[in-house]
Amino acid sequence: MSSGKDLLIAGLARIRERETRFTWIYPIMSMGRAFVTLDRGIESYAQAAAELRYILVGLGAAEYDVLRANGIPESQIRQVRFDAQEAGMMLAGRADGWFNTIPQARWFIKNHPETKDLVIGPALNVTEQYMACSRLCSPALVAALTDALASMKADGTLDRIVSAYE
């Protein structure tokens, strides 16, 4: 997505590793990330490194970069397609942790009763999710989207849309 022209991406985490690869248009929401496990809350990256053998993250997701930046060895991280049902993989014994956004983990647990006992730890990382564009992006498009999103923020529309996902 970063190498195209005028390609929009909604809800992209703005992290240091991506800073120069995209055109950042407007912050949409803050997003917390936490470890999800079968039996205990993981309170730190050090605890995760010491106690979790395999940690699942979505393929190409910011979670991989966040874990690596916080000292989790690559050998402990397993990237899987987003539709791989990470919680199910943990229940099957294929991993013992999942690092993901808290809203997505909550949604998954709510909609998959067999995962109701999973434990979501505290937020260890919070990033801003942005409307973004490929690196090559028309300044007129950026300005128009910035104005539209600022207007939606001002009148409460953006917050109502975001709250529908919580």
QUIMOUR-V505502 format. One record per pair of residues at least 24 apart in sequence whose ideal C-beta (glycine too) atoms are under 8 Angstrom apart, sorted by the first residue. I is the first residue (numbers start at 0). GAP is how many residues later the second one is. D is the distance in Angstrom with one decimal. If there is no record, write none. Layout:
BEGIN
i->I gap->GAP d->D
i->I gap->GAP d->D
END
This chain:
BEGIN
i->0 gap->133 d->6.0
i->1 gap->132 d->5.6
i->1 gap->133 d->5.4
i->2 gap->131 d->6.7
i->2 gap->132 d->7.2
i->3 gap->130 d->4.4
i->3 gap->132 d->7.3
i->4 gap->129 d->5.9
i->4 gap->131 d->4.4
i->4 gap->132 d->7.2
i->5 gap->127 d->6.6
i->5 gap->128 d->6.6
i->5 gap->130 d->7.3
i->5 gap->131 d->5.6
i->5 gap->132 d->5.6
i->5 gap->135 d->5.9
i->6 gap->126 d->6.5
i->6 gap->127 d->4.2
i->6 gap->130 d->7.9
i->7 gap->123 d->7.0
i->7 gap->124 d->7.4
i->7 gap->125 d->5.6
i->7 gap->137 d->7.7
i->8 gap->122 d->7.5
i->8 gap->123 d->4.6
i->8 gap->124 d->7.0
i->8 gap->125 d->7.9
i->9 gap->121 d->5.6
i->10 gap->118 d->4.7
i->10 gap->119 d->7.7
i->10 gap->120 d->7.8
i->11 gap->117 d->6.6
i->11 gap->118 d->5.5
i->11 gap->119 d->7.8
i->11 gap->120 d->4.4
i->12 gap->48 d->7.9
i->12 gap->49 d->3.7
i->12 gap->114 d->4.4
i->12 gap->115 d->7.6
i->12 gap->116 d->5.9
i->12 gap->117 d->7.8
i->13 gap->113 d->6.0
i->13 gap->114 d->5.1
i->13 gap->115 d->7.5
i->13 gap->116 d->5.0
i->13 gap->118 d->7.6
i->14 gap->47 d->5.2
i->14 gap->50 d->5.7
i->14 gap->51 d->6.8
i->14 gap->112 d->5.8
i->15 gap->53 d->7.5
i->16 gap->48 d->4.5
i->16 gap->52 d->7.6
i->17 gap->44 d->7.5
i->17 gap->47 d->7.8
i->19 gap->115 d->7.7
i->20 gap->114 d->6.0
i->21 gap->110 d->4.4
i->21 gap->111 d->6.6
i->21 gap->112 d->6.8
i->21 gap->113 d->6.1
i->22 gap->109 d->6.5
i->22 gap->110 d->4.3
i->22 gap->111 d->6.9
i->22 gap->112 d->6.1
i->22 gap->113 d->7.9
i->22 gap->114 d->4.1
i->22 gap->119 d->6.1
i->23 gap->106 d->5.2
i->23 gap->108 d->5.6
i->24 gap->105 d->6.4
i->24 gap->106 d->4.4
i->24 gap->107 d->5.9
i->24 gap->108 d->5.9
i->24 gap->117 d->5.6
i->24 gap->120 d->5.1
i->24 gap->121 d->5.8
i->24 gap->124 d->7.1
i->25 gap->104 d->6.4
i->25 gap->105 d->4.9
i->25 gap->119 d->6.7
i->25 gap->120 d->5.4
i->25 gap->123 d->4.0
i->25 gap->124 d->6.9
i->25 gap->127 d->8.0
i->26 gap->101 d->4.5
i->26 gap->102 d->7.3
i->26 gap->103 d->5.5
i->27 gap->100 d->7.8
i->27 gap->101 d->5.0
i->27 gap->102 d->6.3
i->27 gap->103 d->5.9
i->27 gap->121 d->7.5
i->27 gap->130 d->6.8
i->27 gap->134 d->6.8
i->28 gap->99 d->7.5
i->28 gap->100 d->5.1
i->28 gap->133 d->4.7
i->29 gap->96 d->5.5
i->29 gap->97 d->7.3
i->29 gap->98 d->5.9
i->29 gap->99 d->7.4
i->30 gap->70 d->5.1
i->30 gap->71 d->7.6
i->30 gap->72 d->7.1
i->30 gap->95 d->6.8
i->30 gap->96 d->5.7
i->30 gap->97 d->7.6
i->30 gap->98 d->4.9
i->31 gap->69 d->6.9
i->31 gap->70 d->4.6
i->31 gap->91 d->3.3
i->31 gap->93 d->7.1
i->31 gap->94 d->4.9
i->32 gap->29 d->7.9
i->32 gap->30 d->6.1
i->32 gap->33 d->6.3
i->32 gap->66 d->6.3
i->32 gap->67 d->6.5
i->32 gap->68 d->5.5
i->32 gap->69 d->6.8
i->32 gap->90 d->6.5
i->32 gap->91 d->6.5
i->32 gap->92 d->4.4
i->32 gap->93 d->7.4
i->32 gap->94 d->7.6
i->33 gap->65 d->7.4
i->33 gap->66 d->7.5
i->33 gap->68 d->5.3
i->33 gap->71 d->7.1
i->33 gap->86 d->5.5
i->33 gap->87 d->4.6
i->33 gap->88 d->6.1
i->33 gap->89 d->5.3
i->33 gap->90 d->6.1
i->34 gap->62 d->5.3
i->34 gap->63 d->7.1
i->34 gap->64 d->5.5
i->34 gap->85 d->7.9
i->34 gap->86 d->4.6
i->34 gap->89 d->7.3
i->35 gap->50 d->7.9
i->35 gap->51 d->7.0
i->35 gap->54 d->7.6
i->35 gap->61 d->7.0
i->35 gap->62 d->4.3
i->35 gap->63 d->7.6
i->35 gap->64 d->6.3
i->35 gap->69 d->4.9
i->35 gap->82 d->5.4
i->35 gap->83 d->6.9
i->35 gap->84 d->5.3
i->35 gap->85 d->7.3
i->36 gap->53 d->7.4
i->36 gap->59 d->6.5
i->36 gap->60 d->5.3
i->36 gap->61 d->7.6
i->36 gap->81 d->7.0
i->36 gap->82 d->5.3
i->36 gap->84 d->7.2
i->37 gap->52 d->5.8
i->37 gap->53 d->7.4
i->37 gap->58 d->6.7
i->37 gap->79 d->7.5
i->37 gap->80 d->6.5
i->37 gap->81 d->7.2
i->38 gap->80 d->6.5
i->39 gap->79 d->6.0
i->40 gap->78 d->5.4
i->40 gap->79 d->7.6
i->40 gap->80 d->4.0
i->40 gap->81 d->6.8
i->41 gap->55 d->6.7
i->41 gap->79 d->4.4
i->42 gap->78 d->6.1
i->42 gap->79 d->6.2
i->42 gap->81 d->8.0
i->43 gap->80 d->6.9
i->44 gap->25 d->4.1
i->44 gap->26 d->5.7
i->44 gap->27 d->6.1
i->44 gap->79 d->6.5
i->45 gap->25 d->7.3
i->47 gap->24 d->6.4
i->47 gap->49 d->6.4
i->47 gap->51 d->7.6
i->48 gap->24 d->6.9
i->48 gap->27 d->6.9
i->51 gap->24 d->6.6
i->51 gap->44 d->5.2
i->51 gap->45 d->3.9
i->52 gap->42 d->7.8
i->52 gap->43 d->5.6
i->53 gap->24 d->5.2
i->53 gap->40 d->7.4
i->53 gap->41 d->4.2
i->53 gap->42 d->6.2
i->53 gap->43 d->7.1
i->54 gap->40 d->6.8
i->54 gap->41 d->7.9
i->54 gap->42 d->4.4
i->54 gap->43 d->7.0
i->54 gap->44 d->5.5
i->55 gap->24 d->5.6
i->55 gap->28 d->7.8
i->55 gap->30 d->4.4
i->55 gap->33 d->6.2
i->55 gap->34 d->7.3
i->55 gap->39 d->4.7
i->55 gap->41 d->7.0
i->55 gap->42 d->4.5
i->55 gap->43 d->7.3
i->55 gap->44 d->8.0
i->56 gap->41 d->7.7
i->56 gap->42 d->5.4
i->56 gap->43 d->7.2
i->57 gap->24 d->4.7
i->57 gap->28 d->7.8
i->57 gap->42 d->7.1
i->61 gap->65 d->6.5
i->62 gap->36 d->4.8
i->62 gap->37 d->6.2
i->62 gap->38 d->7.9
i->65 gap->33 d->7.4
i->65 gap->59 d->5.0
i->65 gap->61 d->7.9
i->66 gap->32 d->5.9
i->69 gap->54 d->7.7
i->69 gap->55 d->7.6
i->84 gap->27 d->7.8
i->86 gap->25 d->6.4
i->86 gap->28 d->4.3
i->86 gap->31 d->5.9
i->87 gap->24 d->7.6
i->87 gap->26 d->7.8
i->87 gap->27 d->7.4
i->89 gap->28 d->7.3
i->90 gap->24 d->6.8
i->102 gap->62 d->6.1
i->102 gap->63 d->5.7
i->105 gap->60 d->7.9
i->106 gap->58 d->7.6
END
